[in-house]
Amino acid sequence: MSAVKNVWCLIDEAYTEFADRSFIERSGSKESEHCCCENFSKIYGLAGARIGYVIAHPDTIKKLAAFQPWPDANISAVTVAAASAALKDQAFVKDCKEKIAQARELCYKTF
C-alpha cells in the first residue's frame, strides 16, 4: 500500500466559542498542512455576512489563494466593520454563550 501524500488537515472551528477551547491553542503545530477556519456565523450572529478567516502557515495561505473562484473577491467595508465590531464586543459573546447554555439545559430537561 502506498502512503498518502499532499493531504491538508482543515479544522473547522465554527463552534469553538461554545467549547472554550481551540485546536490552534492546543496544537502548536507549525506544519504547512494544517489550517484552522473560523467564521462569524455562529456566536457572533453574522451568518448572512459570509465572513471568516483561516489561520495557517504562510505557504498554505498562498496555496489556498489559488483556489479563489473569481478574481477580486474581496469582502465589503460594511462586512469588515461588522466583523471588527463583533470581535470587540465580548460582552455580547458572553451573553450569547450564557443564553445558549440556558436554552440547552431547558431542552435537556424538557426532552
Sequence and secondary structure as in RCSB ss.txt:
>XXXX:A:sequence
MSAVKNVWCLIDEAYTEFADRSFIERSGSKESEHCCCENFSKIYGLAGARIGYVIAHPDTIKKLAAFQPWPDANI
SAVTVAAASAALKDQAFVKDCKEKIAQARELCYKTF
>XXXX:A:secstr
     S  EEEE TTHHHHT  HHHHH    TTEEEEEESSSTT  GGG  EEEEE HHHHHHHHTT SSTT   
 HHHHHHHHHHHH HHHHHHHHHHHHHHHHHHHHH 
